[in-house]
Amino acid sequence: MARIAHIANLYGPKSGGLRTTVDALADIYVRQGHEVLSIVPGTRHDIIRNKHLTRVVVPGVRIPFSGGYRLILRTALVKQILEEFSPDILEISDRTTLIKVARWARSRGTATYFFAHERVDGVLKAFFPYLFFRKEIARVWNQHTYDSVDGIIATTNFAAAEFWELEAKKGKGVESKISQVPLGVYLEKFTPTTPELLLDNVEDKSCDYFFACTRLSKEKDPFFLLEIAEELKKTQQETLILVAGDGPMRKSLVKIAEEKNLNIHFLGFISDKTYLNHLMANAKVFLAVGPIETFGLAALESLASGTPVICRSSSAITEVIDESSGAALARNSQQWVAALTDFLKRDSHELSNTARNRAEEFPWDKCGKNLLELYRAVA
């Protein structure tokens, strides 16, 4: 039995893939008989204990214009909690304030692993496109992260690439710190067989629709969904676009959609996984418009629900889908509408089967098993 701790920032009620990952791995480790501690940010200090799982909420500072995300600044408190737990393994889902905790844990003999949930170069490009020395800043930041931990967990080639570049500069003979472990999906929660969905706040409740599930923030490029909706309108394609998710850009997106009379409806953040499964399973196609996704859990959940995925060719979702279950395209609304039209012509039963078959290659238990084997090898 091992003692495994996971510390994370940007974990909250409306977190997407990061929250799912932290919770799923904790569940797997507990079922395998390990003691687990999760430390996440919140509004006030709280401790939740459930047999072999303890979740500690540390008060975090709200990040402006982030839609509610928080950062833990009280790293001394995090160290105190970890010292009391005395973990064998420390997992880190953050490369900002909590990296100093990784260095502290390594000095005390704890094996530390960083989860590459995002690409620094992509985030800087999205938020600071005109920043001087952007690539150099990303390289220095990545090097600091790399040097602070014992290992890097990358879910895809895309997520690993910026760390591979660091190792390549060291030349041959350097032992790699990078391990590639794909994330997973709850195959029993996301299934193709769901009842026909009745859509709230939509005039034609039985209409066909495309579906997107994304954070409505700059790095996800949600405005591309409006461009797709506008192109659908030009081609007199009446299929609705439904969007689940929230974020700082939601009000702007809704306003523009209303002004242009676009056939797109924003549902807000959906915490009910059963309802989310219904939305995915009854959609014709899932739209993964984010350009810098390092894995794409929502896209994988859509595949498990039997719905094919169209994604950006620049993102790691290209490694999650295959030719039979989706398509990868550049940021061109005409190309996306052409692909959507093509999917509507294909046999829906066959599409559902191929999408589901692809998702079945990524169960959460497989992800957890691979990580535990990695940790055992280190121990």
KAFEN-V313074 format. One record per residue. RES is the residue in one small letter. PHI is phi in whole degrees, 0 to 359 (999 if undefined). BURIAL is b if it has 9 or more other C-alpha atoms within 8 Angstrom, else e. Layout:
((RES | PHI | BURIAL) (RES | PHI | BURIAL))
//
This chain:
((m | 999 | e) (a | 250 | e) (r | 250 | b) (i | 242 | b) (a | 246 | b) (h | 227 | b) (i | 246 | b) (a | 211 | b) (n | 255 | b) (l | 57 | b) (y | 255 | b) (g | 202 | b) (p | 302 | e) (k | 249 | e) (s | 290 | b) (g | 259 | e) (g | 297 | b) (l | 296 | b) (r | 298 | b) (t | 301 | b) (t | 295 | b) (v | 301 | b) (d | 291 | e) (a | 295 | b) (l | 294 | b) (a | 301 | b) (d | 298 | e) (i | 295 | b) (y | 298 | b) (v | 297 | b) (r | 295 | e) (q | 272 | e) (g | 92 | e) (h | 264 | b) (e | 272 | b) (v | 232 | b) (l | 233 | b) (s | 243 | b) (i | 240 | b) (v | 224 | b) (p | 277 | b) (g | 198 | b) (t | 276 | e) (r | 211 | e) (h | 293 | b) (d | 205 | e) (i | 229 | e) (i | 239 | e) (r | 247 | e) (n | 217 | e) (k | 54 | e) (h | 268 | b) (l | 242 | b) (t | 237 | b) (r | 245 | b) (v | 250 | b) (v | 262 | b) (v | 254 | b) (p | 305 | b) (g | 239 | b) (v | 273 | e) (r | 290 | e) (i | 275 | b) (p | 300 | e) (f | 60 | e) (s | 256 | b) (g | 84 | b) (g | 114 | b) (y | 294 | b) (r | 229 | b) (l | 243 | b) (i | 276 | b) (l | 259 | e) (r | 276 | b) (t | 292 | b) (a | 297 | e) (l | 292 | e) (v | 299 | b) (k | 298 | b) (q | 296 | e) (i | 295 | e) (l | 294 | b) (e | 298 | e) (e | 292 | e) (f | 281 | e) (s | 55 | e) (p | 285 | b) (d | 277 | b) (i | 234 | b) (l | 240 | b) (e | 261 | b) (i | 235 | b) (s | 249 | b) (d | 186 | b) (r | 235 | e) (t | 246 | e) (t | 288 | b) (l | 269 | b) (i | 297 | b) (k | 296 | b) (v | 292 | b) (a | 298 | b) (r | 297 | b) (w | 297 | b) (a | 295 | b) (r | 297 | b) (s | 294 | e) (r | 258 | e) (g | 88 | e) (t | 273 | b) (a | 288 | b) (t | 242 | b) (y | 228 | b) (f | 261 | b) (f | 266 | b) (a | 277 | b) (h | 277 | b) (e | 211 | b) (r | 258 | b) (v | 299 | b) (d | 299 | b) (g | 291 | b) (v | 294 | b) (l | 297 | b) (k | 295 | b) (a | 291 | b) (f | 264 | e) (f | 227 | e) (p | 297 | e) (y | 252 | e) (l | 289 | e) (f | 290 | e) (f | 58 | e) (r | 300 | b) (k | 294 | e) (e | 292 | e) (i | 299 | e) (a | 298 | b) (r | 296 | b) (v | 296 | e) (w | 297 | b) (n | 295 | b) (q | 296 | b) (h | 298 | e) (t | 297 | b) (y | 301 | b) (d | 286 | e) (s | 273 | b) (v | 232 | b) (d | 277 | b) (g | 207 | b) (i | 248 | b) (i | 260 | b) (a | 249 | b) (t | 275 | b) (t | 213 | b) (n | 300 | b) (f | 299 | e) (a | 292 | b) (a | 278 | b) (a | 304 | e) (e | 290 | b) (f | 274 | b) (w | 300 | b) (e | 299 | e) (l | 296 | b) (e | 291 | b) (a | 297 | e) (k | 290 | e) (k | 280 | e) (g | 89 | e) (k | 288 | e) (g | 90 | e) (v | 274 | e) (e | 289 | e) (s | 285 | e) (k | 269 | e) (i | 266 | b) (s | 239 | e) (q | 260 | b) (v | 227 | b) (p | 297 | b) (l | 284 | b) (g | 220 | b) (v | 219 | b) (y | 279 | b) (l | 293 | b) (e | 275 | e) (k | 267 | e) (f | 249 | b) (t | 227 | b) (p | 285 | b) (t | 268 | e) (t | 232 | b) (p | 298 | e) (e | 301 | e) (l | 270 | e) (l | 261 | e) (l | 270 | e) (d | 286 | e) (n | 60 | e) (v | 236 | e) (e | 301 | e) (d | 266 | e) (k | 287 | e) (s | 252 | e) (c | 287 | e) (d | 286 | e) (y | 207 | b) (f | 262 | b) (f | 228 | b) (a | 228 | b) (c | 226 | b) (t | 205 | b) (r | 287 | b) (l | 270 | b) (s | 223 | b) (k | 303 | b) (e | 292 | b) (k | 268 | b) (d | 52 | b) (p | 291 | b) (f | 295 | e) (f | 295 | b) (l | 298 | e) (l | 294 | b) (e | 295 | b) (i | 294 | b) (a | 298 | b) (e | 293 | b) (e | 291 | b) (l | 299 | b) (k | 295 | b) (k | 298 | e) (t | 272 | e) (q | 59 | e) (q | 273 | e) (e | 267 | e) (t | 295 | b) (l | 283 | b) (i | 251 | b) (l | 254 | b) (v | 235 | b) (a | 260 | b) (g | 135 | b) (d | 224 | b) (g | 160 | b) (p | 295 | b) (m | 261 | b) (r | 300 | b) (k | 300 | e) (s | 295 | e) (l | 296 | b) (v | 297 | b) (k | 298 | e) (i | 294 | e) (a | 299 | b) (e | 290 | e) (e | 297 | e) (k | 266 | e) (n | 55 | e) (l | 271 | b) (n | 273 | b) (i | 222 | b) (h | 231 | e) (f | 261 | b) (l | 269 | b) (g | 83 | e) (f | 289 | e) (i | 243 | b) (s | 270 | e) (d | 285 | e) (k | 294 | e) (t | 294 | e) (y | 294 | e) (l | 297 | b) (n | 300 | b) (h | 300 | b) (l | 298 | b) (m | 290 | b) (a | 292 | b) (n | 267 | b) (a | 282 | b) (k | 279 | b) (v | 211 | b) (f | 263 | b) (l | 256 | b) (a | 255 | b) (v | 273 | b) (g | 297 | b) (p | 276 | b) (i | 232 | b) (e | 298 | b) (t | 270 | b) (f | 209 | b) (g | 100 | b) (l | 297 | b) (a | 297 | b) (a | 296 | b) (l | 294 | b) (e | 297 | b) (s | 295 | b) (l | 302 | b) (a | 297 | b) (s | 277 | b) (g | 87 | b) (t | 243 | b) (p | 293 | b) (v | 235 | b) (i | 252 | b) (c | 231 | b) (r | 286 | b) (s | 292 | b) (s | 273 | e) (s | 258 | b) (a | 286 | b) (i | 297 | b) (t | 300 | b) (e | 272 | b) (v | 269 | b) (i | 278 | b) (d | 228 | b) (e | 298 | e) (s | 274 | e) (s | 244 | b) (g | 179 | b) (a | 212 | b) (a | 242 | b) (l | 227 | b) (a | 286 | e) (r | 280 | e) (n | 217 | e) (s | 297 | b) (q | 295 | e) (q | 295 | b) (w | 293 | b) (v | 293 | b) (a | 298 | e) (a | 293 | b) (l | 298 | b) (t | 298 | e) (d | 295 | e) (f | 297 | b) (l | 296 | e) (k | 275 | e) (r | 277 | e) (d | 293 | e) (s | 294 | e) (h | 294 | e) (e | 294 | e) (l | 299 | b) (s | 299 | b) (n | 295 | b) (t | 291 | b) (a | 295 | b) (r | 296 | b) (n | 300 | b) (r | 294 | b) (a | 296 | b) (e | 293 | b) (e | 279 | e) (f | 232 | b) (p | 286 | b) (w | 299 | b) (d | 300 | e) (k | 294 | b) (c | 299 | b) (g | 298 | b) (k | 298 | e) (n | 297 | b) (l | 293 | b) (l | 295 | e) (e | 294 | e) (l | 298 | e) (y | 294 | b) (r | 295 | e) (a | 297 | e) (v | 292 | e) (a | 297 | e))
//
